[in-house]
Amino acid sequence: MKRFVGIILIGSFLFSPTFLGAQEKDSAYHSKMQWFKDAKLGIFIHWGLYAVDGIDESWSFFNGYISHDDYLKQLKGFTAKNYDPEYWADLIKESGARYSVITSKHHDGFALWDTKYGDLNAVQHSAAKQDVLTPFVKALRERDLNVGIYYSLPDWSYADYTGHTKLVSRYKIGDEPKRWNKFLKYYQGQMAELQKKYHPDLWWFDGDWEHNAEEWQAGKLRSTLLEANPNAILNSRLRGKGDYETPEQGPPVVRPSAPYWELCITMNDSWGFQHNDMNYKTPQQIVDIFVDCVSKGGNLLLDIGPKADGTIPKEQENILRELGKWTSKHHEAIYGTEKGIPYDHYYGPTALSKDKSILYLFVQGDANGQIALKGLKNKINRIWVVGNGTKLSHDIKSKVFWNAYPGLTYIDLPKEVLDEYCTVLAVLLDGPVDLYRETVGAIESN
């Protein structure tokens, strides 16, 4: 994954320097983005050489912790001997995810497919001796899951790339343009292969900070990909030529202004498998983070890091299964919903149905028998617990005839309906949600 270099960090939200804001008024753009907006949950997969010794993906040699030669010795240990792509896809489906993104090539240049470009791939150079990308994409398609391909623009193992590490200092493009053109043909050749073989629904680029848009030929790349598949979605890490923002690790503190965004986050502290990283988030914490994303109108891209033999760590499997139990029970309040109402009106996350006539309230923990809504002008037709249908009663307080303030709505919430991780209530309104947003004044008549 990307380290925070050459970016703007606001709170814990990551913005690319430029975003295609002009697209926001394009109906075709919004149409192709709809499946992504409705999906809410994706699974990220970081799988590569780094899983063998359990070290930082690519960065371990970039930062000089080990030599590049020692890093590549992991080729002998990347066996994929227990790799079961159909099991992976089943587990992803069970989690409730609607798409998955896999690292076809990280910054180290190791390709998971049988590419004819470069000299570092799983088929020809690793102990696996097989294309491990194709069967996984096939398994995703068979389960009606959207396919995302991660591709690192830099390649720190390619001789004609310019990147600088603590161990190697390379050329400047202006000094050796022929070498740079050779690299461009290499990376664009790999991109053409990936497009032809897999027709991804989503392209997840990384590493764009090392060069500007002109040097990457980012505009040309975008045009080429969209010419092949006009409905393809590109993330923001293409020097302003992407379709949605990609905050990393830290959930946004405030709602992002971008119409489409996706938080990518690890289950522990590592993207790829690391033997000694046991600092896993609990299923409760993962559900809380996911709910936060849904309530703010974004997606969660939750990462797993398989081992070098292709097995998924049991801790990661458990999180996916527990998340799946919760998403399955509460699917109506997740998929296809819109961002919720301001916290001024409810002290917790919320979401809205597409027509904004159903307000979903996410109740985290024990509410001590009651929750409150403030300033709801709508008439409430019905309230029920999502997942079991239990009807709930409500009462309105502080509603007086002499001003427009709609009062406080208290909803009874008995303990027996509480969910293990997060209870969800559906509030059916008499029309699109209507909120009172004024300061309540003094009595003027009585």
N, C-alpha and C positions, 0 to 999 in steps of 0.2 A: 504494500500500500504506500501511499504518498506521505512523505514527511512534510511538515508545514514550512515550505520554502516558497517565497515569492507569491504569497497569497494574502488575503485580508481576513483576519479573524475577528469576528464580532461576537462577544459572549462565547458560546461554544458552537457557533454556526460558521461553516466554511463556505465562503463565496468565491467563485471564480471571478477574476477581474472584470470580465465583460460577459453579459448574458444576452441572448438573442431576444431582447425585449420587443423588437418589432414583430415577432411572431405572435405575440399575445392577442393581436387583433385578427389573426388568420384563422378562419373557421376550419380549414383543412388541417392545420396544425393541432387544434384542440380535438378534432375528431380522431386523429391518429394517436393522441395521447390518452384517450379515454380508457383503454384497457389498463394502462399503467396506473392512472389515477384510481381506478376501481379496485385494482389488485391488492393494494395496501401492504402485502407481505411478500418478500422475496428471500431466497437463501443464497448467500454468497459462498463460494468455495475457493479457498486458497490451497492448491495442491501442486507440489513441485519438489525439486531436489532438497529443499530446505527441511522437508519433513524427515529426512533420513537421520540427520544428527540433531534435529530439533533446534535449529538456529534461525536468526532473523532472515526472512526471505530477501535475497539479493543484497540487502543493506549490510549484512555481516561482512562481506568482502569490500563493498563500497566504502564503508567506514574504517576499513583496515583492521577489523577484529581478527580476521583470518586472511590467508592469501587466496587469490583467485584459484590457484591450482588446488589448494586444499578444499575449497568450496566445490569444485568440480569432481572431486573424488567421491562425492555423494552419488554420482551417476551409477556406481556399482551397487548401491543400496536401494535404489529406486526400483523395486521389484514389481509392485502392483499385483503380487501373487494372490491376494485375497480380494481383489477389486471386483465388486459386483454393482455395476452401474444401475441395474434395475432395482436393487435394494436401495441404493442412494435415492433414486427417483421416487420410490414408494415412500420413503421416510420424509422426503421433502413434501410430497403430496399430503401425507398424514399431518404434517405441521400446520397445514392451512395455507402454505405459500402458494401463490399463483404463478410465480416465475422463479428462475434460478440463474445466477451469473457465475461462470467458472473462469478461472485464470488460464486462458489458452497459452499465454506467455507472460511471465513477469519480467522485471527489469533485468534479470540475469540472462534472458534470452533463451531459456529452455522451453521448447514448444511441446505441447502435449499431443500434437497430431503429426502425421507424416508429411511434413513440409519439404518441398524441394529447395527451399531457400535457407541459407545458413548451414551450419554444421553442428547444431545442438538440438536434438529432439529425442522424444521418448522411444521412437521406433529404432533408430539407428545407433543411438549413443548411450542408452540406459539399459539396466538389467531387465527392465520390463519387456523390451523388444516388441512393443505393440503400440498402436494408436489408441490412447485411452480417452480421447476427447469424443470421437465419433459415436461410440456406443452409448455414452452418457446423453449426448444430444438426442439420439434416437429414442432413448428411454423417456426423456422429458416430453418429446413430441407424442409418444404413445399414450401419455397420461394427460394430454391437453394442457401441459404447462408451457408457458412462454420461455423462450430460450434467450439468455443473455451471454454474450461473449466478452470477457475482460481481455484487453490487449494493452500491453505496455508500449508506448511510443518509443522510449529509449531502449537501447539494448547494450548493456554494459559489458557484454562478452563479445560483441561484434567488432572486428578489427577496424572497420571504417566508420564507427560511430565516434562522435566527438566528446562524449561524456568524460568528465574528470572524476577520478576517485582519489583517495589518499595514497593509493599505490601507483596509479597510472595517470600521467598528464598527456592529453591528446591534442590534436590540431584544432585550429580555428577554421570555420567554413570559408572565410574570405581568402585564407592562405592556400587551401586545397579543395576547391569546389568539386573537382572530379571525384574525390573520395566521398564527399557528402552526397553527390548524385548517386553514387553506388549504393550508399546506405538507403537513400530514398527508394530506389528500385527494389531493394531488399524488403523493406518494411511494407511498401505498397504491394509488392508481390505476395507477401504473406496475407495481407488484408484481402486481396483478391481471392486467394485460396479459401480463406475462412468464409467469405461471402458466398462463393460458389458451392462449397461443401455443406454449409449449415444454414444459410439464409437467416441470420439471427433477427429476432424481433427487437433486440436491444444491443447496442454497442457500449461497452463500459471502458472508456479510455483512462489511462493513468500516465503520470510522468510528464505532462505537457509543459511543466514549469521550466524544463531545461532549454527550451527554444521558443521563439515567437511563432505566431501563426503563419507568417510568410515562410519561415525556414521549414516548418513541418509540412507546408502546403496543405494546411488544415481546410481551407475552402475547397480545394480540389478534392480532398479526401471525402469531405461531406457530400459534395455533389456526386462523386462516383458511387458512394454507398447508397444514396437516395435514388440515383438513376436505376440501380439494380433492384432496390426495394423502397419505393416511396413511403411506405409505412414504418420503416425502421426508425427507432428512437436512439438518439445519441446523448450520452451524459455530458455534463458541462466541462469536463476536463479535456477540451479540445480548443483551447484558447478562444473561447467565446463562440464557438460554432456548435454548441450543444443545445439540447432541448430542456434539460432540467438540472437543478442544483444538487450537489452531493455533499452535504455536511458529513463529517467523519468523526466517529467515536462519541462526541458530545451531543446529546439531544438539544435541539434549539431551545433557548430560554424563552424567546418570544416567537410568535408565529412568523415564519419567513414570508417575505413579500412576493417571492416567486410563485407562480401558479402551480408549479409542479416541483416536488423535491423528494429526496430519498436519503434517509439517514443510514449510513453503513456503520456497523458496530460489531465488535468481537464478543464472543461468549466469555472469554477470559481476558488476558491482556495481549494475546498474540493472534495474528491473522492465520499463519500456518501452524501446523502441529509442533508443539514444543513439549517435550517429555516432562519438564519440571514446572510448567505453568499450570498450577491447580487453582488459580484465583478466579474460579468461575462465578459468574453471576447466578443467582438462584432463579428458578423458574418464575418466582414471584417478581423479581426485579426485571426480568425480560418482559413479562406481561405488562408491567407498569410502563416500561419504556415504549412498548408497542402501542399501548393505549394513548400515551402522550403524543406519539406521531399521528395516530388516527384523528385525535381531537384537534390537531393543528393542521390537518389537511394533507399530510404527507405519508410516505411509505417507510417501512423498516426493511432494510436489507441486512439480515442477520447472518453472520459468518460462521462457517465450520471449517476446520482444518484436518482433513483425513491424514492418517499415517502413511508412511511410504509404501506399505503393503496394500493400501486401499481400504483398510478398515477405518470406521469412524469411531473416535473415542467414546466410551460408554457414557461419560458425562455429557457429551454433546448430543448423543442419541436421546438421553433422558430429557434434556431441555426441549428438544424438538417434539417429543411425544407429549410432554406436559403442555407445551404451547398449543399443540394440536387439539388436545382435549378442550382447552378453553376456546379456541377459535371455532371449533365445530359446534359447541354449545351456543355461541354468541354470534354466529355468522351474519345474522340479519343486521346487527349493529356495527358491522365492520366493513364488509365488501360493498362498494358502490355508494358509501356514505360521503357526506360533505363535512368540512370542518365545523366544529361546534360553536356554541355561543360564548361570549366573554365570561371570564371567571367572576366578573362583578355580579353575575346573576346566579351562579352556582359554584360552590367551592370545590370544584373537581373537573375532570375532563368530560367533554360531551361530544356528540356528533349529531348530524341531522340527516334524515332521509333526503333523497334527491329533490323531492318537492317541498322539503323543509316543513312538512306537516307532522313528522314524528321526531321528537327530541329524545335522544338516547343519553341517559345519565350513567356514568361509570362511577360506581361506589367502591372505593378502595378501603378495605378494612371494615371494622364494625362501626356502623353509624349510630349506635346506641338507640336503635328503634325508630329513627326519624331523620329525614333529610329535608332541606329547604330550598325552594326556588324563589328568587327575588325579581320583581318587576316583570312578570309574565302577563302580558295583556290578553293572550288568547284564553278562550274557554277550553278546559280540558275535557275531552270526551271519554278517555279511558287511560288507565295506567296498568302496566303488567310487567312481570319479571321476565326478561328475555331468557329463553332456554327452558322454562317450565310453564309459562303462561299464567302464573298466579296473579290474580287481580289485586290491586292495592288501592286503599282508600286515601283520600287527601282532604285537607281542610285549608281554608283561606282566612288569614288573620290580617288585621290592620287595613282592611279595605273600607274606606269611608266615602260618603256620597259627595263631600264637598271638594274633592280634587280628583285628578285623573290617575293617581297612583293605584296600581292594580292590587297591591297588597303582597303579603308573603304566603306562598303556597307550601304547606307542610305535607310531606308524603310519609305515611307509615311504612316502616320496613322491618318486619319481624325477623328475628335471628334465623329461623328455620329456612328462609329463602336465600340466605347469604351464600355466595360462591366462594370456593376455597381461595381463589386468587383475586377476582374482581367481579362484583355483582353488577349487572347491567339492567337498567329500567328503561322501558319504552313509554313515552308520554305522547299519546295521540291527541293532537290539537285540532281545533275547528278550521284550520287553514295554515298558511305559512307562518312560521314563528314570528311573533310581534313583541318586541321588548320595549319597556319603558326606560328611556335613557335621560331622564331629567332629574334635577334636584327637587326633592319634596319641600314645598314651602309651608309657611305658617297658616293657621286657620284664618280664612277670610270671611266665612259665613258659617252659620251653624243653626 
